[in-house]
Amino acid sequence: MIDLVKAMVLGVIEGLSEFLPISSTGHLIVAMPLLGVDGEQPAWKAFLYFIQIGAILAVLLHFRRHLLSAVLSVPRGGITSHLITKLVVAMLPAAVIGLPLNDYVEKILEKPVPVGIALILGAIAMILIERKYRRTTGPGIDDVTLRQAFLIGLAQVVSIIPGTSRAMATIMGGMVVGLPAPTAAQFSFYLAIPTLLGAGVLKLIKHRHAIGSEQAAVLAVGFAISFTVAWVVVAGLMKYLQTRTLTPFAAYRIILGLVVIGWWLGVE
């Protein structure tokens, strides 16, 4: 049985952490034990996949005009149609490298200490990359090249390491290949749609029998909260990156990493 209050809290955490470069895994590792949630239970696994889809839907709707334009222009070969091609190219490394290794890596590294270390190392990488590669002007989302898209896709593979953050890996990857932070973030959001939606739906189908119809209301609440919070986060981050750096997120990652490691050592 999924508790409503716990479902609401996890919906907020998912919406906040999925698209910020702070690692949703790191937050869940701290939050779930504190809430008394057993993440290995099929019902909770299914719930987490379900609310992740809510967060992804927020991206779809927030950028709906541009994404719809890209899809509709495919038959005409318009400039935005190339965006679809670039997203497909960016997905290839995750499909070829990340997908086969994902379960194996999670089994070994989805533990407090490795996650805490990944949070801290990721923060250091963010600081160093921003210091060297941050730029205020540059290509827009429709100007991303196939090469840049592929390299961002390679960066995304790093995020199979729990605690790294898919958003962090792809935004930093975008900055390294010459994109300004807002464009890198927007491409990261777009890339999340096929990457996370595909994986989430497949896993949800796998665990479809774990939640009965009596839990529909709880699922709906968690989904709605995740969607709403993610919408605010995506809109806010796009505005934030116009004038500010990711250093506060890096500092937060270091603090969270130390908390995760310290909590585990205290428990042990």
Backbone as CSV, one residue per row, in Angstrom:
resi,resn,N_x,N_y,N_z,CA_x,CA_y,CA_z,C_x,C_y,C_z
1,MET,0.844,-1.195,0.000,0.000,0.000,0.000,0.881,1.247,0.000
2,ILE,0.584,2.183,-0.890,1.354,3.413,-0.998,0.682,4.509,-0.182
3,ASP,1.428,5.071,0.749,0.909,6.118,1.622,0.830,7.445,0.864
4,LEU,-0.283,8.161,1.024,-0.518,9.394,0.272,0.509,10.475,0.594
5,VAL,0.780,10.691,1.879,1.713,11.749,2.267,3.110,11.467,1.718
6,LYS,3.542,10.217,1.832,4.856,9.845,1.299,4.890,10.020,-0.215
7,ALA,3.796,9.676,-0.863,3.710,9.833,-2.313,3.820,11.306,-2.703
8,MET,3.201,12.184,-1.922,3.263,13.618,-2.204,4.687,14.148,-2.048
9,VAL,5.357,13.725,-0.987,6.738,14.171,-0.752,7.648,13.709,-1.885
10,LEU,7.510,12.452,-2.283,8.340,11.922,-3.364,8.018,12.596,-4.698
11,GLY,6.764,12.991,-4.895,6.399,13.733,-6.097,7.114,15.073,-6.163
12,VAL,7.201,15.749,-5.019,7.924,17.024,-4.952,9.407,16.808,-5.246
13,ILE,9.999,15.785,-4.626,11.424,15.505,-4.823,11.721,15.187,-6.284
14,GLU,10.885,14.363,-6.894,11.083,14.015,-8.309,10.983,15.253,-9.194
15,GLY,9.962,16.065,-8.971,9.790,17.263,-9.782,10.933,18.249,-9.634
16,LEU,11.465,18.365,-8.423,12.565,19.286,-8.162,13.886,18.803,-8.739
17,SER,14.159,17.527,-8.584,15.514,17.030,-8.845,15.736,16.423,-10.223
18,GLU,14.679,16.113,-10.959,14.868,15.423,-12.243,15.592,16.281,-13.272
19,PHE,15.313,17.582,-13.304,15.882,18.428,-14.353,16.897,19.441,-13.843
20,LEU,17.118,19.480,-12.543,18.210,20.275,-11.998,19.452,19.387,-11.926
21,PRO,20.648,19.967,-12.019,21.880,19.157,-12.026,22.294,18.708,-10.628
22,ILE,21.344,18.099,-9.896,21.604,17.762,-8.496,21.370,16.296,-8.167
23,SER,20.943,15.487,-9.122,20.764,14.044,-8.981,19.516,13.657,-8.203
24,SER,18.540,13.155,-8.917,17.329,12.658,-8.258,17.636,11.415,-7.427
25,THR,18.598,10.596,-7.897,18.974,9.383,-7.158,19.534,9.726,-5.790
26,GLY,20.398,10.734,-5.740,20.978,11.137,-4.464,19.923,11.571,-3.471
27,HIS,18.920,12.281,-3.955,17.851,12.737,-3.069,16.977,11.583,-2.597
28,LEU,16.698,10.662,-3.495,15.850,9.527,-3.123,16.545,8.614,-2.125
29,ILE,17.864,8.476,-2.245,18.601,7.628,-1.314,18.500,8.176,0.105
30,VAL,18.450,9.497,0.225,18.280,10.117,1.542,16.820,10.086,1.978
31,ALA,15.928,10.454,1.067,14.521,10.641,1.431,13.781,9.346,1.723
32,MET,14.019,8.323,0.929,13.210,7.110,1.066,13.393,6.417,2.418
33,PRO,14.615,6.238,2.913,14.747,5.654,4.252,14.132,6.531,5.340
34,LEU,14.279,7.856,5.190,13.701,8.765,6.182,12.179,8.677,6.197
35,LEU,11.599,8.409,5.028,10.144,8.282,4.928,9.661,6.873,5.262
36,GLY,10.608,5.962,5.435,10.218,4.573,5.687,9.727,3.869,4.442
37,VAL,10.253,4.274,3.291,9.843,3.686,2.015,10.880,2.663,1.568
38,ASP,10.429,1.474,1.247,11.302,0.431,0.724,11.301,0.512,-0.798
39,GLY,12.364,1.084,-1.340,12.440,1.291,-2.776,12.524,0.021,-3.592
40,GLU,12.739,-1.105,-2.924,12.815,-2.381,-3.634,11.444,-3.017,-3.815
41,GLN,10.452,-2.502,-3.120,9.102,-3.042,-3.282,8.569,-2.680,-4.670
42,PRO,8.010,-3.646,-5.384,7.515,-3.397,-6.742,6.534,-2.229,-6.825
43,ALA,5.677,-2.082,-5.813,4.687,-1.001,-5.848,5.361,0.367,-5.842
44,TRP,6.370,0.533,-4.987,7.064,1.809,-4.927,7.899,2.039,-6.180
45,LYS,8.489,0.980,-6.725,9.238,1.121,-7.977,8.325,1.632,-9.085
46,ALA,7.166,1.011,-9.195,6.204,1.424,-10.217,5.781,2.874,-10.000
47,PHE,5.577,3.252,-8.744,5.180,4.624,-8.431,6.249,5.613,-8.875
48,LEU,7.518,5.302,-8.596,8.610,6.204,-8.961,8.726,6.360,-10.474
49,TYR,8.542,5.287,-11.208,8.562,5.380,-12.670,7.396,6.234,-13.163
50,PHE,6.258,6.094,-12.504,5.053,6.813,-12.919,5.207,8.317,-12.714
51,ILE,5.733,8.725,-11.568,5.871,10.158,-11.319,6.990,10.760,-12.165
52,GLN,7.957,9.942,-12.569,8.992,10.437,-13.476,8.381,10.822,-14.821
53,ILE,7.408,10.038,-15.263,6.711,10.356,-16.507,5.970,11.689,-16.370
54,GLY,5.447,11.969,-15.178,4.798,13.254,-14.938,5.759,14.410,-15.122
55,ALA,6.990,14.245,-14.626,7.997,15.294,-14.780,8.356,15.497,-16.249
56,ILE,8.465,14.402,-16.995,8.800,14.497,-18.419,7.685,15.197,-19.194
57,LEU,6.452,14.914,-18.821,5.319,15.559,-19.481,5.380,17.073,-19.312
58,ALA,5.912,17.532,-18.186,6.047,18.973,-17.958,6.957,19.605,-19.007
59,VAL,8.031,18.915,-19.363,8.936,19.417,-20.403,8.223,19.463,-21.751
60,LEU,7.500,18.389,-22.052,6.762,18.329,-23.319,5.808,19.512,-23.468
61,LEU,5.081,19.806,-22.417,4.095,20.879,-22.498,4.735,22.258,-22.433
62,HIS,5.808,22.390,-21.673,6.463,23.698,-21.563,7.040,24.140,-22.910
63,PHE,7.627,23.192,-23.640,8.241,23.512,-24.930,7.373,23.041,-26.096
64,ARG,6.079,22.935,-25.870,5.191,22.298,-26.839,5.211,22.977,-28.212
65,ARG,5.275,24.298,-28.242,5.217,24.990,-29.533,6.440,24.660,-30.393
66,HIS,7.604,24.740,-29.791,8.820,24.463,-30.556,8.909,22.992,-30.937
67,LEU,8.553,22.111,-30.022,8.606,20.679,-30.316,7.594,20.296,-31.392
68,LEU,6.398,20.881,-31.309,5.383,20.591,-32.326,5.840,21.095,-33.693
69,SER,6.461,22.268,-33.707,6.994,22.811,-34.956,8.046,21.882,-35.544
70,ALA,8.891,21.327,-34.679,9.936,20.406,-35.140,9.335,19.155,-35.755
71,VAL,8.320,18.613,-35.107,7.681,17.389,-35.610,6.961,17.653,-36.929
72,LEU,6.217,18.758,-36.989,5.434,19.059,-38.192,6.304,19.425,-39.386
73,SER,7.515,19.908,-39.111,8.384,20.324,-40.215,9.207,19.176,-40.784
74,VAL,9.127,18.005,-40.180,9.903,16.859,-40.671,9.608,16.547,-42.137
75,PRO,8.330,16.459,-42.548,8.060,16.163,-43.967,8.594,17.232,-44.919
76,ARG,8.687,18.484,-44.434,9.139,19.584,-45.288,10.647,19.782,-45.226
77,GLY,11.274,19.134,-44.256,12.716,19.281,-44.110,13.125,20.647,-43.614
78,GLY,12.262,21.298,-42.827,12.559,22.621,-42.294,13.687,22.574,-41.282
79,ILE,14.167,23.766,-40.907,15.319,23.831,-40.011,15.062,23.144,-38.673
80,THR,13.825,23.296,-38.148,13.552,22.665,-36.862,13.422,21.156,-36.983
81,SER,13.164,20.659,-38.211,13.055,19.207,-38.370,14.380,18.532,-38.072
82,HIS,15.477,19.256,-38.311,16.789,18.686,-38.042,16.976,18.434,-36.549
83,LEU,16.214,19.135,-35.727,16.289,18.913,-34.288,15.928,17.471,-33.953
84,ILE,14.939,16.926,-34.627,14.543,15.542,-34.380,15.704,14.604,-34.701
85,THR,16.370,14.853,-35.824,17.529,14.041,-36.209,18.624,14.135,-35.157
86,LYS,18.853,15.343,-34.667,19.904,15.541,-33.661,19.581,14.817,-32.360
87,LEU,18.318,14.817,-31.974,17.925,14.106,-30.758,18.102,12.599,-30.928
88,VAL,17.791,12.100,-32.117,17.997,10.671,-32.392,19.484,10.334,-32.302
89,VAL,20.321,11.183,-32.891,21.770,10.977,-32.836,22.266,11.027,-31.391
90,ALA,21.747,11.973,-30.615,22.161,12.108,-29.217,21.734,10.916,-28.370
91,MET,20.661,10.245,-28.784,20.184,9.077,-28.036,21.026,7.827,-28.277
92,LEU,21.739,7.785,-29.387,22.449,6.567,-29.773,23.439,6.061,-28.722
93,PRO,24.299,6.932,-28.146,25.225,6.418,-27.137,24.523,5.772,-25.941
94,ALA,23.422,6.375,-25.494,22.681,5.796,-24.368,22.093,4.448,-24.745
95,ALA,21.601,4.342,-25.980,20.993,3.091,-26.429,22.031,1.993,-26.602
96,VAL,23.193,2.358,-27.137,24.220,1.364,-27.456,25.096,1.031,-26.251
97,ILE,25.425,2.050,-25.458,26.339,1.847,-24.327,25.600,1.830,-22.996
98,GLY,24.773,2.855,-22.777,24.130,3.020,-21.472,23.126,1.951,-21.125
99,LEU,22.244,1.636,-22.057,21.171,0.680,-21.773,21.686,-0.695,-21.369
100,PRO,22.653,-1.276,-22.096,23.145,-2.600,-21.698,23.858,-2.603,-20.345
101,LEU,24.474,-1.467,-19.990,25.253,-1.413,-18.753,24.460,-0.909,-17.557
102,ASN,23.304,-0.311,-17.796,22.580,0.396,-16.749,22.288,-0.458,-15.518
103,ASP,21.660,-1.607,-15.709,21.292,-2.452,-14.568,22.521,-2.940,-13.817
104,TYR,23.579,-3.278,-14.550,24.813,-3.769,-13.935,25.459,-2.685,-13.078
105,VAL,25.554,-1.474,-13.628,26.167,-0.364,-12.898,25.332,0.002,-11.675
106,GLU,24.004,0.051,-11.831,23.123,0.370,-10.707,23.285,-0.645,-9.578
107,LYS,23.392,-1.906,-9.931,23.513,-2.967,-8.930,24.770,-2.787,-8.091
108,ILE,25.838,-2.320,-8.725,27.113,-2.165,-8.027,27.214,-0.828,-7.296
109,LEU,26.747,0.246,-7.927,27.030,1.593,-7.430,25.853,2.324,-6.799
110,GLU,24.636,1.776,-6.880,23.500,2.491,-6.292,23.458,2.250,-4.782
111,LYS,24.481,2.777,-4.121,24.639,2.670,-2.679,25.073,4.033,-2.163
112,PRO,24.844,4.317,-0.883,25.088,5.670,-0.378,26.479,6.231,-0.631
113,VAL,27.525,5.478,-0.321,28.874,6.027,-0.462,29.234,6.317,-1.923
114,PRO,29.043,5.376,-2.858,29.319,5.703,-4.261,28.483,6.880,-4.774
115,VAL,27.221,6.954,-4.357,26.371,8.069,-4.786,26.892,9.385,-4.213
116,GLY,27.275,9.375,-2.939,27.824,10.576,-2.320,29.090,11.047,-3.010
117,ILE,29.963,10.096,-3.344,31.199,10.435,-4.054,30.881,11.011,-5.430
118,ALA,29.923,10.400,-6.133,29.536,10.892,-7.460,28.967,12.304,-7.382
119,LEU,28.195,12.583,-6.341,27.658,13.931,-6.155,28.782,14.949,-6.007
120,ILE,29.786,14.621,-5.208,30.890,15.547,-4.954,31.771,15.711,-6.190
121,LEU,32.133,14.602,-6.828,32.967,14.681,-8.029,32.240,15.430,-9.149
122,GLY,30.937,15.201,-9.262,30.153,15.918,-10.263,30.150,17.413,-10.002
123,ALA,30.098,17.791,-8.731,30.126,19.210,-8.369,31.447,19.852,-8.766
124,ILE,32.537,19.143,-8.505,33.859,19.660,-8.880,33.946,19.831,-10.396
125,ALA,33.430,18.839,-11.125,33.427,18.921,-12.592,32.612,20.121,-13.066
126,MET,31.472,20.367,-12.434,30.636,21.509,-12.806,31.389,22.822,-12.648
127,ILE,32.070,22.972,-11.527,32.801,24.212,-11.254,33.907,24.421,-12.285
128,LEU,34.683,23.363,-12.549,35.802,23.470,-13.486,35.321,23.721,-14.913
129,ILE,34.276,23.017,-15.327,33.764,23.178,-16.692,33.170,24.565,-16.894
130,GLU,32.402,25.031,-15.921,31.828,26.382,-16.055,32.919,27.439,-16.125
131,ARG,33.944,27.258,-15.314,35.026,28.242,-15.284,35.721,28.345,-16.643
132,LYS,35.852,27.214,-17.328,36.585,27.200,-18.594,35.700,27.419,-19.816
133,TYR,34.477,26.882,-19.785,33.681,26.830,-21.015,32.427,27.705,-21.027
134,ARG,32.082,28.315,-19.907,30.842,29.085,-19.880,30.905,30.252,-20.856
135,ARG,29.816,30.424,-21.608,29.704,31.545,-22.529,28.284,32.084,-22.463
136,THR,28.145,33.391,-22.696,26.829,34.027,-22.587,26.102,34.088,-23.924
137,THR,26.839,33.962,-25.022,26.220,33.961,-26.346,26.698,32.745,-27.126
138,GLY,25.942,32.376,-28.146,26.328,31.218,-28.945,25.134,30.629,-29.656
139,PRO,25.263,29.400,-30.139,24.195,28.773,-30.917,22.895,28.630,-30.130
140,GLY,21.771,28.790,-30.841,20.472,28.497,-30.258,20.155,27.027,-30.431
141,ILE,19.003,26.604,-29.972,18.650,25.188,-29.985,18.589,24.623,-31.403
142,ASP,18.162,25.421,-32.377,18.069,24.933,-33.755,19.416,24.925,-34.467
143,ASP,20.431,25.513,-33.827,21.759,25.591,-34.442,22.718,24.533,-33.916
144,VAL,22.267,23.700,-33.005,23.112,22.615,-32.491,23.471,21.692,-33.654
145,THR,24.757,21.347,-33.776,25.196,20.493,-34.878,25.040,19.014,-34.511
146,LEU,25.114,18.163,-35.524,25.042,16.719,-35.276,26.206,16.263,-34.411
147,ARG,27.374,16.833,-34.645,28.545,16.485,-33.835,28.319,16.865,-32.380
148,GLN,27.831,18.071,-32.146,27.560,18.502,-30.775,26.519,17.602,-30.119
149,ALA,25.477,17.262,-30.877,24.423,16.399,-30.342,24.979,15.041,-29.938
150,PHE,25.833,14.476,-30.780,26.406,13.164,-30.481,27.285,13.221,-29.236
151,LEU,28.089,14.270,-29.122,28.978,14.393,-27.963,28.186,14.612,-26.673
152,ILE,27.097,15.353,-26.757,26.226,15.505,-25.585,25.630,14.155,-25.213
153,GLY,25.268,13.366,-26.228,24.773,12.018,-25.977,25.802,11.146,-25.289
154,LEU,27.073,11.289,-25.691,28.143,10.549,-25.013,28.252,10.974,-23.551
155,ALA,28.143,12.279,-23.319,28.196,12.776,-21.938,27.059,12.196,-21.109
156,GLN,25.906,12.014,-21.737,24.756,11.467,-21.019,25.022,10.060,-20.495
157,VAL,25.860,9.301,-21.185,26.172,7.933,-20.756,26.777,7.926,-19.353
158,VAL,27.526,8.987,-19.025,28.139,9.075,-17.696,27.083,9.011,-16.601
159,SER,25.877,9.463,-16.924,24.827,9.548,-15.902,24.264,8.192,-15.498
160,ILE,24.724,7.099,-16.119,24.306,5.784,-15.618,24.932,5.518,-14.257
161,ILE,25.968,6.296,-13.913,26.558,6.197,-12.573,25.630,6.918,-11.604
162,PRO,25.026,6.212,-10.661,24.075,6.844,-9.730,24.711,8.009,-8.973
163,GLY,23.997,9.107,-8.897,24.498,10.286,-8.205,25.126,11.306,-9.131
164,THR,25.353,10.924,-10.378,25.976,11.845,-11.333,24.995,12.926,-11.766
165,SER,23.795,12.552,-12.143,22.732,13.419,-12.642,22.786,13.521,-14.157
166,ARG,21.725,13.075,-14.791,21.620,13.161,-16.248,21.631,14.615,-16.695
167,ALA,20.931,15.471,-15.949,20.892,16.891,-16.299,22.283,17.509,-16.224
168,MET,23.017,17.191,-15.157,24.362,17.724,-15.009,25.258,17.277,-16.153
169,ALA,25.234,15.977,-16.468,26.107,15.435,-17.509,25.824,16.067,-18.867
170,THR,24.555,16.217,-19.207,24.213,16.749,-20.529,24.392,18.263,-20.622
171,ILE,24.080,18.982,-19.558,24.299,20.437,-19.580,25.790,20.747,-19.649
172,MET,26.589,20.051,-18.845,28.039,20.252,-18.892,28.594,19.827,-20.248
173,GLY,28.092,18.719,-20.784,28.518,18.279,-22.106,28.216,19.320,-23.163
174,GLY,27.043,19.930,-23.064,26.674,20.977,-24.006,27.587,22.185,-23.916
175,MET,27.963,22.557,-22.702,28.847,23.705,-22.527,30.240,23.416,-23.077
176,VAL,30.721,22.187,-22.875,32.049,21.811,-23.370,32.114,21.891,-24.896
177,VAL,31.026,21.527,-25.573,31.044,21.542,-27.049,30.657,22.901,-27.630
178,GLY,30.524,23.917,-26.778,30.363,25.269,-27.287,28.996,25.898,-27.182
179,LEU,28.082,25.284,-26.439,26.743,25.862,-26.299,26.677,26.772,-25.080
180,PRO,25.950,27.892,-25.176,25.693,28.677,-23.966,24.812,27.875,-23.020
181,ALA,24.882,28.183,-21.741,24.179,27.383,-20.731,22.683,27.221,-21.012
182,PRO,21.945,28.285,-21.394,20.509,28.091,-21.655,20.236,27.107,-22.792
183,THR,21.034,27.169,-23.863,20.852,26.235,-24.976,21.198,24.818,-24.544
184,ALA,22.281,24.674,-23.780,22.670,23.353,-23.278,21.566,22.764,-22.410
185,ALA,20.964,23.601,-21.565,19.884,23.124,-20.698,18.659,22.735,-21.517
186,GLN,18.314,23.553,-22.518,17.142,23.244,-23.345,17.347,21.939,-24.106
187,PHE,18.540,21.723,-24.647,18.806,20.464,-25.351,18.764,19.297,-24.368
188,SER,19.252,19.522,-23.158,19.190,18.491,-22.114,17.748,18.116,-21.809
189,PHE,16.880,19.121,-21.704,15.461,18.855,-21.447,14.847,18.047,-22.589
190,TYR,15.150,18.458,-23.817,14.595,17.754,-24.978,15.073,16.306,-25.026
191,LEU,16.351,16.116,-24.737,16.920,14.765,-24.779,16.323,13.873,-23.699
192,ALA,15.873,14.490,-22.610,15.256,13.710,-21.528,13.954,13.063,-21.976
193,ILE,13.270,13.692,-22.913,11.947,13.192,-23.312,12.021,11.774,-23.863
194,PRO,12.791,11.525,-24.936,12.848,10.142,-25.428,13.634,9.214,-24.515
195,THR,14.680,9.741,-23.880,15.537,8.895,-23.048,14.796,8.389,-21.818
196,LEU,14.236,9.308,-21.044,13.574,8.924,-19.794,12.187,8.359,-20.033
197,LEU,11.485,8.911,-21.017,10.133,8.423,-21.282,10.175,6.974,-21.757
198,GLY,11.106,6.677,-22.658,11.223,5.310,-23.154,11.563,4.333,-22.050
199,ALA,12.583,4.683,-21.250,12.993,3.796,-20.160,11.895,3.683,-19.108
200,GLY,11.247,4.814,-18.787,10.203,4.807,-17.764,9.003,3.972,-18.148
201,VAL,8.573,4.107,-19.395,7.410,3.337,-19.854,7.715,1.845,-19.844
202,LEU,8.913,1.469,-20.307,9.290,0.052,-20.320,9.311,-0.528,-18.907
203,LYS,9.876,0.224,-17.967,9.944,-0.262,-16.589,8.565,-0.277,-15.942
204,LEU,7.734,0.693,-16.303,6.381,0.736,-15.755,5.570,-0.453,-16.256
205,ILE,5.750,-0.806,-17.509,5.066,-1.985,-18.054,5.517,-3.240,-17.312
206,LYS,6.812,-3.299,-17.022,7.362,-4.450,-16.309,6.735,-4.605,-14.931
207,HIS,6.429,-3.471,-14.277,5.875,-3.499,-12.917,4.388,-3.136,-12.899
208,ARG,3.710,-3.315,-14.027,2.317,-2.861,-14.134,1.376,-3.567,-13.171
209,HIS,1.714,-4.761,-12.731,0.826,-5.498,-11.835,1.097,-5.190,-10.356
210,ALA,2.086,-4.322,-10.110,2.478,-4.065,-8.722,1.508,-3.135,-8.000
211,ILE,0.758,-2.334,-8.759,-0.160,-1.373,-8.145,-1.578,-1.666,-8.610
212,GLY,-2.465,-1.820,-7.649,-3.859,-2.102,-7.967,-4.641,-0.836,-8.264
213,SER,-5.848,-1.012,-8.759,-6.692,0.130,-9.121,-7.049,0.989,-7.911
214,GLU,-6.993,0.389,-6.721,-7.327,1.151,-5.516,-6.290,2.230,-5.214
215,GLN,-5.125,2.147,-5.879,-4.070,3.136,-5.673,-4.098,4.243,-6.733
216,ALA,-5.117,4.248,-7.561,-5.179,5.203,-8.673,-5.127,6.652,-8.191
217,ALA,-5.824,6.946,-7.107,-5.854,8.321,-6.599,-4.472,8.765,-6.128
218,VAL,-3.763,7.868,-5.449,-2.418,8.192,-4.962,-1.472,8.416,-6.137
219,LEU,-1.575,7.565,-7.146,-0.761,7.725,-8.346,-1.033,9.072,-9.011
220,ALA,-2.297,9.431,-9.103,-2.685,10.684,-9.748,-2.124,11.886,-8.994
221,VAL,-2.176,11.831,-7.669,-1.653,12.935,-6.855,-0.144,13.069,-7.042
222,GLY,0.578,11.951,-6.951,2.026,11.977,-7.142,2.406,12.480,-8.521
223,PHE,1.672,12.021,-9.523,1.903,12.434,-10.910,1.685,13.933,-11.065
224,ALA,0.581,14.429,-10.531,0.240,15.848,-10.657,1.260,16.736,-9.955
225,ILE,1.704,16.315,-8.780,2.688,17.105,-8.035,4.018,17.126,-8.774
226,SER,4.465,15.967,-9.236,5.718,15.886,-9.984,5.656,16.759,-11.234
227,PHE,4.550,16.688,-11.944,4.361,17.484,-13.160,4.429,18.978,-12.849
228,THR,3.694,19.416,-11.835,3.611,20.839,-11.500,4.958,21.389,-11.056
229,VAL,5.622,20.667,-10.166,6.919,21.125,-9.661,7.949,21.149,-10.788
230,ALA,7.957,20.121,-11.631,8.911,20.070,-12.743,8.685,21.228,-13.712
231,TRP,7.427,21.561,-13.962,7.108,22.691,-14.852,7.747,23.975,-14.315
232,VAL,7.574,24.228,-13.024,8.139,25.427,-12.399,9.664,25.399,-12.471
233,VAL,10.249,24.236,-12.221,11.705,24.091,-12.239,12.268,24.369,-13.632
234,VAL,11.675,23.782,-14.646,12.162,23.961,-16.017,12.084,25.431,-16.431
235,ALA,10.945,26.053,-16.188,10.784,27.469,-16.538,11.765,28.337,-15.756
236,GLY,11.911,28.041,-14.473,12.804,28.822,-13.625,14.263,28.668,-14.009
237,LEU,14.683,27.438,-14.331,16.086,27.214,-14.676,16.453,27.909,-15.986
238,MET,15.545,27.905,-16.951,15.822,28.575,-18.222,16.058,30.074,-18.004
239,LYS,15.281,30.695,-17.132,15.469,32.115,-16.830,16.741,32.329,-16.010
240,TYR,16.957,31.450,-15.048,18.116,31.558,-14.159,19.422,31.541,-14.948
241,LEU,19.530,30.634,-15.911,20.781,30.455,-16.643,21.100,31.597,-17.599
242,GLN,20.139,32.477,-17.825,20.404,33.631,-18.684,21.465,34.540,-18.070
243,THR,21.489,34.613,-16.751,22.377,35.575,-16.091,23.220,34.983,-14.966
244,ARG,22.941,33.767,-14.567,23.628,33.216,-13.398,24.346,31.913,-13.722
245,THR,25.238,31.507,-12.807,26.025,30.294,-13.006,25.416,29.125,-12.234
246,LEU,25.991,27.953,-12.457,25.528,26.742,-11.773,26.292,26.473,-10.480
247,THR,27.130,27.417,-10.070,27.940,27.222,-8.865,27.106,26.905,-7.619
248,PRO,25.962,27.583,-7.392,25.159,27.216,-6.216,24.704,25.759,-6.231
249,PHE,24.421,25.223,-7.410,24.025,23.823,-7.502,25.208,22.908,-7.185
250,ALA,26.401,23.328,-7.612,27.599,22.550,-7.301,27.831,22.520,-5.791
251,ALA,27.682,23.676,-5.146,27.854,23.737,-3.692,26.831,22.850,-2.989
252,TYR,25.609,22.893,-3.477,24.550,22.054,-2.898,24.877,20.578,-3.062
253,ARG,25.420,20.195,-4.231,25.791,18.798,-4.469,26.849,18.340,-3.468
254,ILE,27.820,19.202,-3.201,28.876,18.838,-2.250,28.281,18.606,-0.866
255,ILE,27.403,19.511,-0.447,26.755,19.358,0.864,25.942,18.081,0.912
256,LEU,25.143,17.835,-0.132,24.316,16.627,-0.170,25.184,15.377,-0.184
257,GLY,26.275,15.404,-0.948,27.174,14.254,-0.993,27.749,13.935,0.375
258,LEU,28.157,14.963,1.096,28.685,14.756,2.448,27.608,14.235,3.388
259,VAL,26.379,14.740,3.227,25.263,14.266,4.050,24.992,12.791,3.779
260,VAL,24.976,12.410,2.507,24.707,11.016,2.138,25.770,10.094,2.717
261,ILE,27.043,10.473,2.554,28.131,9.642,3.076,28.095,9.610,4.598
262,GLY,27.912,10.783,5.222,27.859,10.843,6.679,26.691,10.072,7.253
263,TRP,25.539,10.164,6.588,24.354,9.415,7.038,24.618,7.927,6.995
264,TRP,25.236,7.451,5.914,25.504,6.022,5.776,26.495,5.551,6.836
265,LEU,27.557,6.347,7.052,28.546,5.963,8.060,27.929,5.952,9.451
266,GLY,27.009,6.902,9.696,26.328,6.932,10.984,25.435,5.731,11.197
267,VAL,24.745,5.323,10.111,23.873,4.147,10.193,24.687,2.895,10.421
268,GLU,25.814,2.813,9.691,26.654,1.634,9.822,27.279,1.571,11.209
